[in-house]
Amino acid sequence: MKIALFCSSRNIIPSLKTGGTEQPIFYLARELARRGHQITLYAARGSKVPGVKIKEISPFATCVRQKHLNIQERISSFYDLTALSNFFKKDAKNFDLVQFNSYLFYEILPFVKFSKTPVIIRINYPHHLMYPYIKDYLKEYKNVYYLPISHFIKSIMPDLKYLEPIYPCVDLKDFKFCSQPDDYLLFVGRVCSRKGAHLAIEIANMAEKKLIIAGRIDEQPPQEYFNNYIKPFIDNKKIIYLGEVDYKEKIKLYQKAKATLFPIQEDESFGNVQIESMACGTPVIAFDRAACREAIAHGQSGLIVEDGSVSQMVKAVENVDKLNRREVREWVENNFSVKKMVDRFEKLYQSILR
């Protein structure tokens, strides 16, 4: 099959740091190419995938943070929309199928009517504020297939003709199993109130455990959340902040952690952190919110507690050693491997083309 995988000028594939939507797209493109499909990836400058043709959307990666986020969004949208216009005017007819993977899943819609090529729109985030204003418009397109990243997204944006969800994956060759962890808790992700980094600190202190935090500061106004809720507790002994780490360092942190905390405060559409951690044998302790039960097998690969209950999460920390780290790993092997994800995509593509 000839497939165009369309990302954004925001997305360097693979991610140079802790990831997001970029890493699963890297896995998908690489494995499809290995299986003999002709893959063209439209993404930010700096992207590189073995066996895959890269088309750069912009002259620079627009993920470079600007002083004002609204300006960054406008820059990204300009290049993304220009690339989509050029693609559907010139190139779409040369492909059997297009898959659109951008955060703003609806940006492609004004262009698809100019082509008969089937379009799969990967929905990575629940746009609950935007959805009421565009839901009727989304139903108009006959050659568009909406592919959610989880069942949870379907509950946030109902009434669309969804395909069966295909979950993200991890490369088990990279995320190697570790049976002998150290005695620390781990928080990986953007350091902001929505991700609950401040609650991870509270939980670690109450459980009398060391906590390592790895992730970039991501809050507006800049530094306010970090300076008020994170920085005062950092002592580089019990509470350690590393900043954003690279891919290999992130894996090492997962491998040696006693457990990864996932005290999410927003409706996370899936949360790759969970399956990355579990792939290393490290269980995840999460609030019962959004798609957590789709990622974690409670009592087997992690522990899910009442949403917002810090005390229950502290108790879960005390009980997490009862879980078998080998079984934690096996949960990911059986459900979130690259092979399983790409098998599902390949089967989906063939079904649509038939």
Secondary structure as UniProt FT lines:
FT   STRAND          2..6
FT   TURN            9..10
FT   HELIX           22..34
FT   TURN            35..36
FT   STRAND          38..43
FT   TURN            45..46
FT   TURN            50..51
FT   STRAND          53..56
FT   TURN            62..63
FT   HELIX           69..86
FT   HELIX           87..91
FT   HELIX           92..94
FT   STRAND          97..100
FT   HELIX           105..108
FT   HELIX           109..112
FT   TURN            113..114
FT   STRAND          119..123
FT   TURN            128..130
FT   HELIX           131..138
FT   TURN            139..140
FT   STRAND          144..148
FT   HELIX           151..156
FT   TURN            172..174
FT   STRAND          184..188
FT   TURN            193..196
FT   HELIX           197..207
FT   STRAND          210..214
FT   TURN            222..223
FT   HELIX           224..225
FT   HELIX           226..230
FT   HELIX           231..233
FT   STRAND          239..243
FT   HELIX           247..256
FT   STRAND          259..262
FT   HELIX           272..279
FT   TURN            280..281
FT   STRAND          284..287
FT   TURN            290..291
FT   HELIX           292..295
FT   TURN            299..301
FT   STRAND          302..305
FT   TURN            307..308
FT   HELIX           310..319
FT   HELIX           320..322
FT   HELIX           325..335
FT   HELIX           338..353
//
